[in-house]
Amino acid sequence: METGPPCADPVVLLSGANGNSLMWHRYIAPIARRRTVIAVDTVGEPGASIQSAPLTGAEDGAR
């Protein structure tokens, strides 16, 4: 998800384990008034990301 002024400095929101970008919902609007907000769903965790290959270890998750 990306929102906010397109030319502003971006803020990337990463969720913790077993979470997704929904955890940031109450903070996105205030931040997006001045910054571009990018909220990422981590592959392998709940959310809208689509996993295209199996994750067999931490290295796969990092890629």
SVG drawing of the C-alpha trace seen along z (x, -y; Angstrom):
<svg xmlns="http://www.w3.org/2000/svg" viewBox="-7 -18 27 43">
<polyline fill="none" stroke="black" stroke-width="0.4" points="0.0,0.0 1.3,-3.5 -0.3,-6.8 0.5,-10.4 2.2,-13.1 4.1,-11.4 7.2,-13.7 7.6,-13.6 10.3,-11.6 8.9,-8.1 8.3,-6.3 8.3,-2.5 6.2,-0.6 7.2,3.0 5.1,5.2 6.4,7.7 6.0,11.5 2.5,12.8 1.3,9.4 0.5,7.3 0.2,3.7 -3.3,3.5 -1.5,2.9 -0.5,-0.6 -4.0,-1.7 -4.4,-4.4 -1.0,-5.9 -1.1,-6.1 -3.4,-9.1 -1.5,-11.4 1.9,-10.5 0.6,-10.6 -0.3,-14.3 3.4,-15.2 5.2,-12.0 4.7,-9.2 3.8,-6.1 4.6,-2.6 3.2,0.2 4.5,3.7 3.0,7.1 5.8,9.5 5.7,12.6 4.9,15.7 2.9,13.7 -0.9,12.9 -1.8,10.2 -2.2,9.4 1.3,10.4 1.4,13.3 4.0,16.0 5.4,17.4 8.0,19.8 8.4,21.8 10.2,20.2 12.7,22.7 14.8,20.5 15.6,16.9 17.6,16.3 14.5,16.9 12.5,14.5 15.1,11.8 15.2,12.2"/>
</svg>
